[in-house]
Structures are given as C-alpha cells and as structure tokens.
C-alpha cells in the first residue's frame, strides 16, 4: 500500500470517528429523568450547561455550549423554570430554554434555616395553605407519597417528621393550595438538591440533614459553615456533647437573643447540652450550602467556637476549653 493510500485511509478513519462522535453527542441520553432547571436573569449559557450536566440531562456541557452557539441559541435563553428531560435532543432542550414561562400563583420565599413552623406561618399569611393542616401533615408525613417520606419515617422523638426536608427556596403557589401539594413540591426540590451532592457512605441521610440544620442555624458567615461542621464532627467522634445553642433555641417557646444558664437545663431530647450526639432530628430546613458544608467539613483540631463581639457575625475558634474560656472572658462573651 503506497503512502497516498495510507494517508487517504487515515483521513477516512479520522472523519468517520469525528462523525461517530458527533452522532453520539447529538443522541439523547434516553432516560426519563425529569428535572426543573431554574435560569436566573442574566445567567450565562456556561452556567446553564453546567447545571444540565450535573443533573444528568446532557452528556457533555462543552458540546452543548458549542451546539447552542452554532445554532444561535446562546443569547436567547429565557429566565424562569424549565422542565427538561434526559430523553430530549439538544435542539429540544434549547427549544424549552428559549421559551418564556410566565410564573403563576403567589410568590413565597422560604429562607434557609426556617423551621417547619416558620414555613407554615409564612404560607398561611400568604393565603397559600392552612397553617394547622400543614403542621399536622408535616408532623406525621401521612397521606404524602414521596420517596423522601420512606427515608424519614420511623425516626423516634422527632417533633416533625418533615423538619429538615422542606427545601428552602422561592416557590409559586395558587392561593388555597392543599398542604399535600405544597409539601410534595418542597420535598421534590430537596430530592433534586440531594441528587446533586455526593453523600459519603459513612453518613446516612437523617444524620446528614440533622447536622446540616444545626450548621445552618449556628453559622452567619458562609465561609465558616465547613469549619463549624468540622467542630461538631470532632465532638461527635470523641463522644462529646455538641452543646449547640441552636438546639436549645429549637425547643423554647420563643427564641431568645441570648440564652440563660437555666435555658440549658430544659428537658428535651433536642437539648445537646444534656444529651450526647445528634438530636433526634433536624432543627431547621437547611439550604444547599449547609448540606454541602457537612459533606466537606474542614478537618481541624477545633472543639469550641463563640461569636465575636464585633458585629461581623464571625466566630472565634479554639482547640481547648482553656483557650476558649480565655477568649470569652476577655471579650465579655458568654
């Protein structure tokens, strides 16, 4: 075989491989997984593609971006919620992304760290659903058919079965929506976030959400979440009491700006000043950042922390009680 034929054959094989790659990339994943994609105003195509890839809806974000730019879709993506399936072609996904969806219903923002009772209160004030009915359903989880319910049921001494699993986010509901429907949507949102995170085998779902809920209520500065998670993990591993003020606040009739020593003696399985280990269940509904912080908890030798008195919301971390005590007495903190 002469050199010209070898070159020609090599070119044919190369272009065949390229064509096969293009065909493969353009072929849908052929799964029925459906996810809601939220596009913010002004969000870039790169971010949207990254979200689609992480949710398992496209094969290759780089190819998806190139495809969109070649087809002229890059600057046409509309903000809002888009329902995307893994069985859609790239053209069909873009067709959905460039379609504007007008929000219907009442907008309600559920902040990170809200408790079930705070959520119920806000929904009731918005006229979305009845507070008492919502709390009753959140307490037992009965009448709700959702995969998360199966994983949370059977927990003992918890105040609300669904505490921790009603994902904080911005929602739109019609007035007078049934509690079951509202809860279902919030649980689905939690499930989607959970699927995006890589939960270690040594950490079960309930413990993960419970610790994340404590981190959510203790942390003020975002960058400290993994550090605070590390403190509590150190205490758990060494079988110390967590001594989290946030767990005490959870059982008080009304939250206090400053706890008294008598508050730390309140009889409750949630009081981590009296009981070792994690409380029976979550004390709030944590956001993605706190859930992620527990997975990526910092490894360090800190066992104590106290909020600084400078108004920054930051904490001072100490390795020993002596150092902690020295700092608190010097700063006048409790």
C-alpha positions as CSV (number, residue, x, y, z in Angstrom):
1,X,0.0,0.0,0.0
2,X,1.6,3.3,-1.1
3,X,1.8,6.4,1.1
4,X,-1.1,8.2,-0.7
5,X,-3.5,5.4,0.1
6,X,-2.3,5.2,3.7
7,X,-3.0,9.0,4.1
8,X,-6.4,8.7,2.5
9,X,-7.4,5.7,4.7
10,X,-6.2,7.6,7.8
11,X,-8.3,10.6,6.8
12,X,-11.3,8.5,6.2
13,X,-10.9,6.8,9.6
14,X,-10.4,10.2,11.3
15,X,-13.5,11.8,9.8
16,X,-15.5,8.6,10.5
17,X,-14.5,8.8,14.1
18,X,-15.4,12.5,14.3
19,X,-18.8,11.8,12.6
20,X,-19.5,9.0,15.1
21,X,-18.6,11.3,18.0
22,X,-20.9,14.0,16.7
23,X,-23.8,11.5,16.3
24,X,-23.1,10.1,19.8
25,X,-23.1,13.6,21.3
26,X,-26.3,14.6,19.5
27,X,-28.1,11.5,20.6
28,X,-30.3,12.0,23.8
29,X,-29.3,10.1,27.0
30,X,-32.5,8.1,26.5
31,X,-33.5,8.3,30.2
32,X,-36.8,9.6,31.5
33,X,-35.3,11.6,34.3
34,X,-37.0,15.0,34.5
35,X,-35.6,17.9,36.4
36,X,-36.7,21.5,36.9
37,X,-34.0,23.9,35.7
38,X,-34.1,27.4,37.1
39,X,-32.4,30.1,35.0
40,X,-31.7,33.4,36.7
41,X,-31.9,36.7,34.9
42,X,-28.6,37.3,33.0
43,X,-27.3,33.8,33.7
44,X,-24.7,32.6,31.2
45,X,-25.0,29.6,28.9
46,X,-22.0,28.1,30.6
47,X,-23.8,28.0,34.0
48,X,-26.9,26.6,32.4
49,X,-24.9,23.9,30.6
50,X,-23.1,23.1,33.9
51,X,-26.4,22.6,35.7
52,X,-27.8,20.4,32.9
53,X,-24.7,18.2,33.0
54,X,-24.7,17.9,36.9
55,X,-28.4,16.9,36.8
56,X,-27.6,14.1,34.3
57,X,-29.6,15.7,31.5
58,X,-26.9,16.1,28.9
59,X,-23.7,14.1,28.1
60,X,-21.2,16.9,27.5
61,X,-21.6,20.5,28.5
62,X,-18.9,21.7,26.2
63,X,-20.5,20.2,23.2
64,X,-23.9,21.5,24.3
65,X,-22.5,25.1,24.5
66,X,-20.9,24.8,21.1
67,X,-24.1,23.5,19.7
68,X,-26.1,26.4,21.2
69,X,-23.7,29.0,19.8
70,X,-23.6,27.5,16.3
71,X,-27.5,27.4,16.3
72,X,-27.8,30.9,17.6
73,X,-29.5,29.9,20.9
74,X,-26.8,31.3,23.2
75,X,-28.3,34.7,23.8
76,X,-32.0,33.6,23.7
77,X,-32.3,31.6,26.9
78,X,-35.2,32.9,29.0
79,X,-35.1,33.2,32.8
80,X,-37.5,31.1,34.8
81,X,-38.2,27.4,35.5
82,X,-37.8,25.0,32.6
83,X,-38.8,21.3,32.8
84,X,-36.1,19.2,31.0
85,X,-35.9,15.5,30.3
86,X,-32.9,13.3,29.6
87,X,-34.8,11.9,26.6
88,X,-34.7,15.2,24.8
89,X,-32.3,16.1,22.0
90,X,-30.1,19.2,22.3
91,X,-32.5,21.0,19.9
92,X,-35.5,20.1,22.0
93,X,-33.7,21.2,25.2
94,X,-32.9,24.6,23.7
95,X,-36.4,24.9,22.4
96,X,-37.6,24.7,26.0
97,X,-34.8,27.0,27.3
98,X,-35.7,29.8,24.9
99,X,-39.4,29.6,25.7
100,X,-40.5,32.2,28.3
101,X,-42.6,30.8,31.1
102,X,-44.8,33.3,33.0
103,X,-44.9,32.5,36.7
104,X,-48.4,31.8,38.0
105,X,-49.6,32.0,41.6
106,X,-48.4,33.7,44.7
107,X,-44.6,34.1,45.2
108,X,-43.3,32.9,48.5
109,X,-39.7,32.9,49.6
110,X,-38.7,30.3,52.2
111,X,-35.3,31.4,53.7
112,X,-32.6,28.9,54.6
113,X,-32.8,27.8,58.2
114,X,-36.6,28.3,58.5
115,X,-38.3,25.7,60.8
116,X,-41.4,23.9,59.8
117,X,-43.5,26.2,62.0
118,X,-42.0,29.3,60.4
119,X,-42.7,27.9,57.0
120,X,-46.3,27.1,57.9
121,X,-46.7,30.6,59.3
122,X,-45.5,32.3,56.1
123,X,-47.6,30.1,53.8
124,X,-50.7,30.8,55.9
125,X,-50.1,34.6,55.8
126,X,-49.7,34.4,52.0
127,X,-53.0,32.6,51.9
128,X,-51.4,29.6,50.2
129,X,-52.4,26.9,52.7
130,X,-53.8,26.5,56.2
131,X,-51.2,26.6,58.9
132,X,-52.7,23.9,61.2
133,X,-53.3,21.5,58.3
134,X,-49.8,22.0,57.1
135,X,-48.2,21.4,60.5
136,X,-50.4,18.3,61.1
137,X,-49.2,16.8,57.8
138,X,-45.5,17.8,58.5
139,X,-45.7,16.2,61.9
140,X,-46.6,12.7,60.7
141,X,-45.9,12.7,56.9
142,X,-49.2,10.7,56.5
143,X,-51.1,11.0,53.2
144,X,-47.8,12.0,51.4
145,X,-46.5,9.6,48.8
146,X,-42.8,10.6,48.2
147,X,-39.5,8.7,48.2
148,X,-38.2,11.0,51.0
149,X,-41.0,10.0,53.3
150,X,-39.9,6.4,53.3
151,X,-36.4,7.5,54.4
152,X,-37.6,9.8,57.2
153,X,-40.4,7.6,58.7
154,X,-39.6,5.6,61.8
155,X,-37.5,8.3,63.4
156,X,-38.2,8.4,67.2
157,X,-38.8,11.5,69.3
158,X,-38.8,13.9,66.4
159,X,-41.1,16.9,66.6
160,X,-41.9,17.0,62.9
161,X,-41.1,14.1,60.6
162,X,-40.6,16.5,57.7
163,X,-38.4,19.0,59.6
164,X,-35.2,19.4,57.5
165,X,-36.6,18.1,54.3
166,X,-38.7,21.1,53.2
167,X,-36.2,22.7,51.0
168,X,-35.8,26.5,51.3
169,X,-36.3,28.2,48.0
170,X,-38.6,30.6,46.1
171,X,-41.9,29.0,45.2
172,X,-45.1,29.9,43.4
173,X,-48.4,28.5,44.6
174,X,-52.0,29.3,43.9
175,X,-54.0,30.5,46.9
176,X,-55.7,27.7,48.8
177,X,-53.3,25.0,47.6
178,X,-53.6,21.8,49.5
179,X,-50.8,21.2,52.1
180,X,-50.1,17.9,50.4
181,X,-49.2,19.6,47.1
182,X,-47.1,22.3,48.8
183,X,-45.1,19.7,50.8
184,X,-44.7,17.5,47.7
185,X,-43.1,20.3,45.7
186,X,-40.7,21.2,48.6
187,X,-39.7,17.5,49.1
188,X,-39.1,17.2,45.3
189,X,-36.8,20.2,45.4
190,X,-34.9,18.7,48.4
191,X,-34.6,15.4,46.4
192,X,-33.1,17.3,43.4
193,X,-30.5,19.1,45.6
194,X,-29.7,15.8,47.3
195,X,-29.1,14.1,44.0
196,X,-26.6,16.8,43.0
197,X,-24.5,16.2,46.1
198,X,-22.2,13.2,46.7
199,X,-23.2,11.9,50.2
200,X,-20.4,9.8,51.8
201,X,-21.3,6.2,52.7
202,X,-20.5,6.7,56.3
203,X,-23.1,9.5,56.7
204,X,-26.7,8.5,56.5
205,X,-29.4,10.8,55.2
206,X,-31.0,11.7,58.5
207,X,-27.7,12.4,60.3
208,X,-26.5,14.5,57.4
209,X,-29.6,16.7,57.3
210,X,-29.7,16.9,61.1
211,X,-26.1,18.2,61.4
212,X,-26.6,20.5,58.4
213,X,-29.7,22.0,60.1
214,X,-27.5,22.8,63.2
215,X,-24.8,24.3,61.0
216,X,-27.4,26.4,59.2
217,X,-28.6,27.9,62.5
218,X,-25.2,28.4,64.0
219,X,-23.4,29.9,61.0
220,X,-23.7,33.5,60.0
221,X,-20.8,33.9,57.7
222,X,-20.9,31.5,54.7
223,X,-17.2,30.7,54.7
224,X,-17.4,29.4,58.3
225,X,-20.0,26.6,57.6
226,X,-17.4,23.9,56.8
227,X,-15.4,24.9,59.9
228,X,-18.4,24.8,62.2
229,X,-19.4,21.4,60.7
230,X,-15.8,20.2,61.5
231,X,-16.2,21.3,65.1
232,X,-19.3,19.2,65.6
233,X,-17.8,16.3,63.8
234,X,-14.8,16.4,66.2
235,X,-17.2,16.4,69.1
236,X,-19.2,13.5,67.7
237,X,-16.1,11.4,67.0
238,X,-14.8,12.0,70.5
239,X,-18.2,11.4,72.1
240,X,-18.6,14.9,73.5
241,X,-21.8,16.7,73.8
242,X,-22.5,19.0,70.9
243,X,-23.6,21.9,73.2
244,X,-25.2,23.7,70.4
245,X,-27.3,26.7,71.5
246,X,-29.3,26.4,68.3
247,X,-30.7,23.0,69.5
248,X,-31.9,24.7,72.7
249,X,-33.5,27.5,70.9
250,X,-35.5,25.0,68.9
251,X,-37.3,23.7,71.9
252,X,-38.0,27.0,73.6
253,X,-41.5,28.5,73.2
254,X,-39.9,31.7,71.8
255,X,-36.3,32.1,70.6
256,X,-34.1,34.3,72.7
257,X,-31.4,36.7,71.6
258,X,-29.2,35.4,74.5
259,X,-29.7,32.1,76.3
260,X,-29.6,31.9,80.1
261,X,-27.9,29.1,82.1
262,X,-31.4,27.9,83.1
263,X,-32.3,27.5,79.4
264,X,-29.6,25.0,79.0
265,X,-31.3,22.8,81.5
266,X,-34.5,22.5,79.6
267,X,-35.6,18.8,79.5
268,X,-35.7,17.7,75.8
269,X,-34.0,15.1,73.6
270,X,-33.1,18.0,71.4
271,X,-31.1,19.7,74.1
272,X,-27.5,18.9,73.2
273,X,-26.2,20.4,76.4
274,X,-27.8,17.5,78.3
275,X,-27.6,14.7,75.7
276,X,-24.7,13.3,73.8
277,X,-24.7,13.0,70.0
278,X,-27.1,14.5,67.5
279,X,-30.6,15.5,68.4
280,X,-33.5,13.2,67.3
281,X,-33.8,15.1,64.0
282,X,-33.2,18.4,62.2
283,X,-33.9,21.7,63.9
284,X,-34.4,23.7,60.7
285,X,-34.6,23.2,57.0
286,X,-31.0,23.7,55.7
287,X,-30.0,25.1,52.3
288,X,-27.6,23.6,49.9
289,X,-24.6,25.4,51.3
290,X,-25.0,23.9,54.8
291,X,-25.8,20.4,53.3
292,X,-22.6,20.7,51.3
293,X,-20.6,22.0,54.3
294,X,-21.3,18.8,56.3
295,X,-20.0,16.7,53.4
296,X,-17.0,18.9,53.0
297,X,-16.4,19.6,56.7
298,X,-13.0,21.0,57.5
299,X,-10.5,18.8,59.2
300,X,-9.0,20.7,62.1
301,X,-8.5,20.5,65.9
302,X,-11.1,23.0,66.9
303,X,-13.6,21.9,69.6
304,X,-15.0,25.3,70.6
305,X,-16.4,28.4,68.9
306,X,-18.0,31.6,70.0
307,X,-19.4,34.6,68.1
308,X,-17.1,37.6,68.1
309,X,-18.4,40.7,69.6
310,X,-17.5,43.0,66.7
311,X,-20.8,42.7,64.8
312,X,-19.3,40.7,61.9
313,X,-21.1,37.5,62.7
314,X,-17.8,35.7,62.6
315,X,-16.7,33.2,65.3
316,X,-13.6,32.7,67.2
317,X,-12.5,29.0,67.1
318,X,-10.4,27.3,69.9
319,X,-8.7,23.9,70.3
320,X,-9.0,23.8,74.0
321,X,-11.6,24.9,76.7
322,X,-8.8,26.9,78.4
323,X,-8.2,28.9,75.2
324,X,-12.0,29.2,74.7
325,X,-12.5,30.4,78.2
326,X,-9.7,32.9,78.0
327,X,-11.2,34.4,74.8
328,X,-14.7,34.6,76.2
329,X,-13.7,36.2,79.4
330,X,-11.5,38.7,77.6
331,X,-14.2,39.6,75.1
332,X,-17.0,39.6,77.6
333,X,-18.9,36.9,75.6
334,X,-20.7,34.0,77.1
